[in-house]
Amino acid sequence: MMLEHPSAMGLWVRSELGGQSGMRYFRRIVVEEACLACHGAKDARPQFIKDGYPEDRAFDFEAGDLRGLYSVFVPD
């Protein structure tokens, strides 16, 4: 959905959740320059990240990448 609207930071969509109709709001989580200290190059991550999150796969991002979405449902 957000891929279809690459310039939109947020998007409202009519939706249903548990039988209740309403609106769902999606907001992009965009990787910023400051995020790259921990989520940039795998080998450049701080040691506390490597030690604390040995199964971590949240690296090799670049500034501007779509990292994920916030989603909120607002019932009618």
N, C-alpha and C positions, 0 to 999 in steps of 0.2 A: 504494500500500500504506500509506504513512504518512498519506496523506490520509483513508484509511478509519479511522485511529486517531489523531485529531488531538491527543489528550492524551498519547499515548505518546512518551517521549523516545527509547526504543530498542525494537527489535523483533527477535526471533529467528524465522527461517523455515527450514523444511526445504528444501534446495536441492540442486542438482547442478552441478558445475563440471568440465568436461573429462572427463566419465564418472565422476567421483568423487562419491559422495554425502556429505552433511554438513549443517552448519547455517550459514546466513548471518545475520550480525548487522548491522542497520541502526541508525544513530544520527543523529538530526537535527543539522543545523548551523543554529542559530537566530541571527538578527541581534540583536546586543546594542547598547545605547546607544553604547558605545565604537567600534563598527564604523562608525557613521554619519559619523565624521570623513572617511572616504574613500569610503564607500558610500551616503551620504545623497543630498541634492539634487545634481544634476549640476553646477550652477554653483557650488556651495559646496565642491567638492573641492579639496584642496591643489594648488598648481601642479605639484609634482613628480609627482603622479598623472596630471594632464592631459598633462604632457610625456613621462613615462615609459611611459604606456599610452594612446597616442592612439586605439586601437581599443577601449578599455575600454567595456563595457556593464554593468558591475556597480555601478550607482548607482540612486538613487531608491528604495532600500529603507527600511523603517521598522522600528523595534525590534519584535521578536517575529515578523518574517517568517521563513518557512522558506527558507533560503539554499541548502541542498543536503543531501546525506547522506554519511556515512561508511559504507562497506560492507566487511565482513571475512568471508571464507569460512573455516570451520573444518571440515576433513575428518573423517569418522568414523574 
